[in-house]
Amino acid sequence: MTDSDSAPDPTPQPSPDLLAGVAALRAMNPDSLMHRMGIEVLEASTERLVATMPVEGNTQPYGLLHGGASVVLAETLGSIGAALHAGPGKAVVGLDINATHHRAARSGLVTGTATPLSVGRTLVSYEVVVTDDEGRRICTSRITCLVRDAAPGA
């Protein structure tokens, strides 16, 4: 089998333009909650976004991943996806979010995977599934963002 006969790599590759957009969003506020919670975006495409977050440092008093931390991960991914969809000259704000917590995580990383449910001119909704290191579902969330024109000079 020659190199030209080999199957294409099935691993989704982030679009350079979308990753530049993610980097620009991160750079807007280097002291943001995203930074403090250790959220790292691994993949950004129009079909899905993937990010990880450590459990350590994001726990409640019993040593379990805080449910609010899962929601922060979900809102981060949904908001980034909505902003990338909206494009330049637009601002995105969270309008609604909900979460169902299925099981606890005590260590390692959790991974959030966001897929669009509906992308429109003014509203964008994502489903975000948060899993543990073993691929078990920790949380399911849905976020809806409002897309508005950015303020002049913003």
Buried (B, 14 or more C-beta within 10 A) or exposed (E): EEEEEEEEEEEEEBBEEBBEBBEEBBEEEEEBEBEEBBBEBBBBBEEBBBBBBBBEEBBEEEEBBBBEBBBBBBBBBBBBBBBBBBEEEBBBEEBEBEBEBBEBBEEBBBBBBBBBEEBEEEBBBBBBBBBBEEEEEBBBBBBBBBBEEEEEEE
